[in-house]
């Protein structure tokens, strides 16, 4: 059996059949809960938002820190970010698994497919925990560096301070794990593209990860829209601008850069095919020239048909795209880029006129 075909047969819906099971950290297990619990993941994503909004709000109502029925935007925005972070991680992991299965025929059987799949869908605890701790410290310092926000939170009762900070720390932790997972996914995509054996006439594997990188970019763009729409955020602070800028930079870096290696492989393959067919065209014309120079009869229409076929092949190869994505992928990404701009304009207009 061909190695590529054999490799494809090993893929099952749950991973790599026959591979040694890889340990899953508790962070991976927590994020995977919406996929494992009954009722469908969307229900649990909504549940995360509702619970992270209502539990802190009820606690503030019971203690009298806020009027009953009032929900501070610092609570519901944090809850929305947390729910969205879990949902996006689930979606991206599913997209990565499907893309990997489509891409797998492009790598040889000597590579550890299970290790690559783990790099696409798993975030080890030893990586996530210290990274999240750093992000928590940086964001918290940035938050309290804004005099207006610091004055507001410090003027509130202690229980409200604690509830707001804990809720936001949970949201920051979720987004931090999400971003670490995105980094690992895109790094693994880059490595996989470096190992790929490309076929310009079968671009399915070459285009496989474009769906993942575009979904990542769109997901981060929508996360940016949530940050920009936060009514409690002071839009004139460095922290607010820095958050939005970092997220947009991540979105821009998520799509094309991980695919550059594949684009280079496709371009090299196209150049090699064109060199080969041009060499055959030259060989055929040399034979025609030799026959003419020797005043020898040409072999019927054989040389003419061969030359016509080779020229048609060259034209076909010249039209083959070396971009590792489809036109539909670009259109979807372009549409998503408009979202944060529209949100920012609407938010700023509401701030001015309300």
LUMDO-377461 format. One record per residue (C-alpha): residue number from 0; residue in one letter; chain; x negated, y negated, z negated. Coordinates in nm, 2 decimals. Layout:
! residues N
- NUM_A_A_X_Y_Z
...
This chain:
! residues 354
- 0_X_A_0.00_0.00_0.00
- 1_X_A_-0.13_-0.35_0.08
- 2_X_A_-0.26_-0.53_-0.22
- 3_X_A_-0.03_-0.83_-0.18
- 4_X_A_0.28_-0.61_-0.14
- 5_X_A_0.18_-0.40_-0.44
- 6_X_A_0.13_-0.72_-0.64
- 7_X_A_0.48_-0.84_-0.55
- 8_X_A_0.63_-0.51_-0.65
- 9_X_A_0.50_-0.56_-1.01
- 10_X_A_0.71_-0.87_-1.06
- 11_X_A_1.03_-0.83_-1.26
- 12_X_A_1.28_-1.09_-1.39
- 13_X_A_1.11_-1.09_-1.73
- 14_X_A_0.75_-1.11_-1.63
- 15_X_A_0.47_-0.89_-1.51
- 16_X_A_0.56_-0.53_-1.54
- 17_X_A_0.30_-0.31_-1.70
- 18_X_A_0.09_-0.60_-1.83
- 19_X_A_-0.01_-0.61_-2.19
- 20_X_A_0.24_-0.82_-2.39
- 21_X_A_0.10_-1.16_-2.48
- 22_X_A_0.18_-1.30_-2.82
- 23_X_A_0.43_-1.58_-2.83
- 24_X_A_0.38_-1.86_-3.09
- 25_X_A_0.66_-1.99_-3.30
- 26_X_A_0.68_-2.31_-3.10
- 27_X_A_0.75_-2.12_-2.78
- 28_X_A_1.01_-1.91_-2.97
- 29_X_A_1.18_-2.22_-3.10
- 30_X_A_1.20_-2.39_-2.76
- 31_X_A_1.33_-2.07_-2.61
- 32_X_A_1.63_-2.04_-2.85
- 33_X_A_1.88_-2.21_-2.61
- 34_X_A_1.79_-1.95_-2.35
- 35_X_A_1.84_-1.66_-2.59
- 36_X_A_2.15_-1.77_-2.79
- 37_X_A_2.49_-1.68_-2.66
- 38_X_A_2.70_-1.94_-2.47
- 39_X_A_2.45_-2.07_-2.22
- 40_X_A_2.16_-2.32_-2.27
- 41_X_A_2.36_-2.63_-2.19
- 42_X_A_2.58_-2.58_-2.49
- 43_X_A_2.28_-2.56_-2.72
- 44_X_A_2.12_-2.87_-2.56
- 45_X_A_2.43_-3.06_-2.64
- 46_X_A_2.44_-2.91_-2.99
- 47_X_A_2.09_-3.03_-3.05
- 48_X_A_2.19_-3.39_-2.96
- 49_X_A_2.51_-3.37_-3.17
- 50_X_A_2.35_-3.22_-3.48
- 51_X_A_2.04_-3.45_-3.47
- 52_X_A_2.28_-3.75_-3.45
- 53_X_A_2.55_-3.65_-3.69
- 54_X_A_2.35_-3.49_-3.97
- 55_X_A_2.13_-3.80_-4.03
- 56_X_A_2.43_-4.03_-3.98
- 57_X_A_2.64_-3.84_-4.23
- 58_X_A_2.36_-3.85_-4.48
- 59_X_A_2.34_-4.22_-4.45
- 60_X_A_2.72_-4.25_-4.48
- 61_X_A_2.73_-4.04_-4.80
- 62_X_A_2.45_-4.24_-4.96
- 63_X_A_2.61_-4.57_-4.86
- 64_X_A_2.30_-4.68_-4.66
- 65_X_A_2.52_-4.74_-4.36
- 66_X_A_2.90_-4.79_-4.31
- 67_X_A_3.10_-4.48_-4.23
- 68_X_A_3.13_-4.44_-3.86
- 69_X_A_2.82_-4.65_-3.78
- 70_X_A_2.54_-4.47_-3.60
- 71_X_A_2.21_-4.65_-3.56
- 72_X_A_2.07_-4.63_-3.21
- 73_X_A_1.74_-4.53_-3.37
- 74_X_A_1.92_-4.20_-3.45
- 75_X_A_2.11_-4.12_-3.14
- 76_X_A_1.82_-4.22_-2.90
- 77_X_A_1.58_-4.00_-3.09
- 78_X_A_1.84_-3.72_-3.08
- 79_X_A_1.89_-3.77_-2.71
- 80_X_A_1.51_-3.75_-2.65
- 81_X_A_1.48_-3.43_-2.85
- 82_X_A_1.77_-3.26_-2.68
- 83_X_A_1.64_-3.38_-2.34
- 84_X_A_1.29_-3.26_-2.42
- 85_X_A_1.41_-2.91_-2.51
- 86_X_A_1.63_-2.90_-2.20
- 87_X_A_1.35_-3.02_-1.97
- 88_X_A_1.11_-2.77_-2.11
- 89_X_A_1.36_-2.49_-2.05
- 90_X_A_1.43_-2.60_-1.69
- 91_X_A_1.06_-2.65_-1.61
- 92_X_A_0.97_-2.31_-1.75
- 93_X_A_1.24_-2.14_-1.54
- 94_X_A_1.13_-2.33_-1.23
- 95_X_A_0.76_-2.23_-1.30
- 96_X_A_0.85_-1.86_-1.33
- 97_X_A_1.05_-1.87_-1.00
- 98_X_A_0.77_-2.06_-0.82
- 99_X_A_0.51_-1.82_-0.95
- 100_X_A_0.70_-1.52_-0.82
- 101_X_A_0.72_-1.68_-0.48
- 102_X_A_0.35_-1.78_-0.49
- 103_X_A_0.21_-1.45_-0.61
- 104_X_A_0.16_-1.29_-0.27
- 105_X_A_-0.10_-1.57_-0.20
- 106_X_A_-0.34_-1.44_-0.47
- 107_X_A_-0.53_-1.11_-0.47
- 108_X_A_-0.45_-0.82_-0.70
- 109_X_A_-0.78_-0.87_-0.89
- 110_X_A_-0.64_-1.18_-1.07
- 111_X_A_-0.46_-1.16_-1.40
- 112_X_A_-0.11_-1.26_-1.31
- 113_X_A_0.01_-1.23_-1.67
- 114_X_A_-0.25_-1.48_-1.79
- 115_X_A_-0.15_-1.73_-1.52
- 116_X_A_0.22_-1.69_-1.60
- 117_X_A_0.14_-1.75_-1.97
- 118_X_A_-0.04_-2.07_-1.87
- 119_X_A_0.27_-2.18_-1.68
- 120_X_A_0.53_-2.12_-1.95
- 121_X_A_0.36_-2.10_-2.29
- 122_X_A_0.21_-2.36_-2.53
- 123_X_A_-0.01_-2.19_-2.79
- 124_X_A_0.05_-2.31_-3.15
- 125_X_A_-0.32_-2.38_-3.19
- 126_X_A_-0.30_-2.64_-2.91
- 127_X_A_0.04_-2.78_-2.98
- 128_X_A_0.02_-2.85_-3.35
- 129_X_A_-0.30_-3.07_-3.36
- 130_X_A_-0.20_-3.25_-3.04
- 131_X_A_0.15_-3.33_-3.18
- 132_X_A_0.00_-3.45_-3.51
- 133_X_A_-0.22_-3.69_-3.31
- 134_X_A_0.08_-3.82_-3.11
- 135_X_A_0.28_-3.86_-3.42
- 136_X_A_0.01_-4.07_-3.59
- 137_X_A_-0.04_-4.29_-3.27
- 138_X_A_0.33_-4.35_-3.21
- 139_X_A_0.40_-4.43_-3.58
- 140_X_A_0.11_-4.67_-3.60
- 141_X_A_0.23_-4.83_-3.27
- 142_X_A_0.59_-4.86_-3.41
- 143_X_A_0.48_-5.03_-3.73
- 144_X_A_0.24_-5.26_-3.54
- 145_X_A_0.55_-5.44_-3.41
- 146_X_A_0.63_-5.70_-3.68
- 147_X_A_1.00_-5.71_-3.59
- 148_X_A_1.04_-5.33_-3.61
- 149_X_A_0.83_-5.30_-3.92
- 150_X_A_1.03_-5.57_-4.10
- 151_X_A_1.36_-5.41_-4.00
- 152_X_A_1.27_-5.05_-4.12
- 153_X_A_1.10_-5.18_-4.44
- 154_X_A_1.40_-5.39_-4.53
- 155_X_A_1.63_-5.09_-4.53
- 156_X_A_1.70_-4.86_-4.83
- 157_X_A_1.45_-4.59_-4.88
- 158_X_A_1.69_-4.31_-4.78
- 159_X_A_1.75_-4.48_-4.45
- 160_X_A_1.38_-4.53_-4.39
- 161_X_A_1.32_-4.16_-4.45
- 162_X_A_1.61_-4.04_-4.24
- 163_X_A_1.52_-4.26_-3.94
- 164_X_A_1.15_-4.18_-3.96
- 165_X_A_1.21_-3.80_-3.99
- 166_X_A_1.46_-3.80_-3.70
- 167_X_A_1.22_-3.99_-3.48
- 168_X_A_0.92_-3.77_-3.58
- 169_X_A_1.12_-3.47_-3.48
- 170_X_A_1.19_-3.63_-3.14
- 171_X_A_0.82_-3.73_-3.10
- 172_X_A_0.72_-3.37_-3.18
- 173_X_A_0.95_-3.23_-2.91
- 174_X_A_0.84_-3.48_-2.65
- 175_X_A_0.47_-3.41_-2.75
- 176_X_A_0.51_-3.03_-2.70
- 177_X_A_0.69_-3.10_-2.37
- 178_X_A_0.40_-3.32_-2.24
- 179_X_A_0.14_-3.06_-2.35
- 180_X_A_0.34_-2.79_-2.17
- 181_X_A_0.35_-3.01_-1.85
- 182_X_A_-0.02_-3.05_-1.87
- 183_X_A_-0.08_-2.68_-1.90
- 184_X_A_0.16_-2.61_-1.61
- 185_X_A_0.01_-2.85_-1.37
- 186_X_A_-0.35_-2.74_-1.46
- 187_X_A_-0.25_-2.38_-1.39
- 188_X_A_-0.10_-2.48_-1.06
- 189_X_A_-0.43_-2.65_-0.96
- 190_X_A_-0.62_-2.33_-1.06
- 191_X_A_-0.38_-2.11_-0.87
- 192_X_A_-0.40_-2.32_-0.55
- 193_X_A_-0.78_-2.28_-0.57
- 194_X_A_-0.74_-1.90_-0.55
- 195_X_A_-0.48_-1.89_-0.28
- 196_X_A_-0.51_-1.72_0.05
- 197_X_A_-0.30_-1.94_0.28
- 198_X_A_-0.11_-1.85_0.59
- 199_X_A_0.00_-2.15_0.79
- 200_X_A_0.27_-1.95_0.96
- 201_X_A_0.42_-1.84_0.62
- 202_X_A_0.43_-2.15_0.41
- 203_X_A_0.66_-2.02_0.14
- 204_X_A_0.39_-1.95_-0.11
- 205_X_A_0.22_-2.28_-0.02
- 206_X_A_0.54_-2.48_-0.09
- 207_X_A_0.63_-2.28_-0.40
- 208_X_A_0.50_-2.51_-0.67
- 209_X_A_0.62_-2.83_-0.50
- 210_X_A_0.96_-2.76_-0.66
- 211_X_A_0.79_-2.75_-1.00
- 212_X_A_0.58_-3.06_-0.96
- 213_X_A_0.87_-3.26_-0.82
- 214_X_A_1.10_-3.14_-1.10
- 215_X_A_0.84_-3.24_-1.35
- 216_X_A_0.81_-3.59_-1.20
- 217_X_A_1.18_-3.63_-1.18
- 218_X_A_1.22_-3.51_-1.54
- 219_X_A_0.96_-3.75_-1.67
- 220_X_A_1.12_-4.04_-1.47
- 221_X_A_1.45_-3.97_-1.64
- 222_X_A_1.28_-3.96_-1.98
- 223_X_A_1.14_-4.30_-1.90
- 224_X_A_1.49_-4.42_-1.82
- 225_X_A_1.60_-4.31_-2.17
- 226_X_A_1.31_-4.50_-2.33
- 227_X_A_1.39_-4.81_-2.13
- 228_X_A_1.76_-4.79_-2.22
- 229_X_A_1.69_-4.79_-2.59
- 230_X_A_1.89_-5.09_-2.72
- 231_X_A_1.70_-5.10_-3.05
- 232_X_A_1.36_-5.12_-2.88
- 233_X_A_1.19_-5.45_-2.86
- 234_X_A_1.12_-5.48_-2.49
- 235_X_A_0.86_-5.76_-2.53
- 236_X_A_0.62_-5.55_-2.74
- 237_X_A_0.30_-5.37_-2.62
- 238_X_A_0.43_-5.04_-2.75
- 239_X_A_0.75_-5.05_-2.55
- 240_X_A_0.56_-5.14_-2.23
- 241_X_A_0.29_-4.89_-2.30
- 242_X_A_0.54_-4.61_-2.35
- 243_X_A_0.71_-4.68_-2.02
- 244_X_A_0.38_-4.72_-1.84
- 245_X_A_0.24_-4.40_-1.97
- 246_X_A_0.55_-4.20_-1.88
- 247_X_A_0.56_-4.34_-1.53
- 248_X_A_0.19_-4.27_-1.48
- 249_X_A_0.25_-3.91_-1.59
- 250_X_A_0.54_-3.89_-1.35
- 251_X_A_0.32_-4.01_-1.06
- 252_X_A_0.04_-3.78_-1.15
- 253_X_A_0.27_-3.48_-1.19
- 254_X_A_0.38_-3.45_-0.82
- 255_X_A_0.10_-3.49_-0.57
- 256_X_A_-0.23_-3.44_-0.75
- 257_X_A_-0.17_-3.08_-0.85
- 258_X_A_-0.09_-3.01_-0.48
- 259_X_A_-0.40_-3.17_-0.33
- 260_X_A_-0.59_-2.84_-0.35
- 261_X_A_-0.32_-2.66_-0.15
- 262_X_A_-0.30_-2.94_0.10
- 263_X_A_-0.67_-2.91_0.15
- 264_X_A_-0.65_-2.53_0.20
- 265_X_A_-0.37_-2.58_0.46
- 266_X_A_-0.56_-2.84_0.64
- 267_X_A_-0.87_-2.62_0.66
- 268_X_A_-0.67_-2.33_0.78
- 269_X_A_-0.51_-2.54_1.05
- 270_X_A_-0.85_-2.67_1.16
- 271_X_A_-0.99_-2.31_1.18
- 272_X_A_-0.69_-2.19_1.39
- 273_X_A_-0.73_-2.49_1.62
- 274_X_A_-1.11_-2.42_1.66
- 275_X_A_-1.03_-2.06_1.74
- 276_X_A_-0.77_-2.13_2.00
- 277_X_A_-0.98_-2.40_2.16
- 278_X_A_-1.26_-2.16_2.18
- 279_X_A_-1.04_-1.91_2.36
- 280_X_A_-0.92_-2.18_2.60
- 281_X_A_-1.28_-2.28_2.68
- 282_X_A_-1.36_-1.91_2.74
- 283_X_A_-1.07_-1.87_2.97
- 284_X_A_-1.15_-2.19_3.17
- 285_X_A_-1.52_-2.08_3.19
- 286_X_A_-1.40_-1.76_3.35
- 287_X_A_-1.19_-1.96_3.60
- 288_X_A_-1.49_-2.19_3.68
- 289_X_A_-1.72_-1.89_3.72
- 290_X_A_-1.48_-1.73_3.96
- 291_X_A_-1.44_-2.05_4.16
- 292_X_A_-1.82_-2.10_4.17
- 293_X_A_-1.87_-1.75_4.29
- 294_X_A_-1.61_-1.79_4.55
- 295_X_A_-1.45_-1.48_4.40
- 296_X_A_-1.07_-1.43_4.40
- 297_X_A_-0.89_-1.50_4.07
- 298_X_A_-0.73_-1.20_3.90
- 299_X_A_-0.38_-1.28_4.02
- 300_X_A_-0.18_-1.49_3.78
- 301_X_A_-0.34_-1.33_3.47
- 302_X_A_-0.58_-1.61_3.39
- 303_X_A_-0.32_-1.87_3.45
- 304_X_A_-0.07_-1.70_3.22
- 305_X_A_-0.34_-1.66_2.96
- 306_X_A_-0.44_-2.02_2.97
- 307_X_A_-0.07_-2.13_2.95
- 308_X_A_-0.02_-1.91_2.65
- 309_X_A_-0.33_-2.04_2.47
- 310_X_A_-0.23_-2.40_2.54
- 311_X_A_0.12_-2.33_2.40
- 312_X_A_-0.03_-2.17_2.10
- 313_X_A_-0.25_-2.48_2.04
- 314_X_A_0.04_-2.71_2.07
- 315_X_A_0.24_-2.50_1.82
- 316_X_A_-0.05_-2.50_1.57
- 317_X_A_-0.09_-2.88_1.61
- 318_X_A_0.27_-2.93_1.50
- 319_X_A_0.24_-2.72_1.19
- 320_X_A_0.25_-2.93_0.87
- 321_X_A_-0.03_-2.92_0.62
- 322_X_A_0.18_-3.09_0.35
- 323_X_A_0.25_-2.85_0.06
- 324_X_A_0.61_-2.97_0.03
- 325_X_A_0.93_-3.01_0.23
- 326_X_A_1.09_-3.33_0.35
- 327_X_A_1.39_-3.26_0.11
- 328_X_A_1.15_-3.26_-0.19
- 329_X_A_1.02_-3.60_-0.10
- 330_X_A_1.37_-3.74_-0.06
- 331_X_A_1.48_-3.61_-0.40
- 332_X_A_1.17_-3.76_-0.57
- 333_X_A_1.22_-4.09_-0.40
- 334_X_A_1.58_-4.11_-0.52
- 335_X_A_1.48_-4.04_-0.88
- 336_X_A_1.22_-4.32_-0.87
- 337_X_A_1.51_-4.57_-0.84
- 338_X_A_1.67_-4.46_-1.17
- 339_X_A_1.44_-4.62_-1.42
- 340_X_A_1.43_-4.94_-1.22
- 341_X_A_1.81_-4.96_-1.22
- 342_X_A_1.83_-4.88_-1.59
- 343_X_A_1.57_-5.15_-1.68
- 344_X_A_1.76_-5.41_-1.48
- 345_X_A_2.09_-5.32_-1.64
- 346_X_A_1.94_-5.32_-1.99
- 347_X_A_1.77_-5.65_-1.95
- 348_X_A_2.09_-5.80_-1.80
- 349_X_A_2.29_-5.68_-2.10
- 350_X_A_2.04_-5.82_-2.34
- 351_X_A_2.07_-6.16_-2.17
- 352_X_A_2.45_-6.19_-2.14
- 353_X_A_2.58_-5.99_-2.44
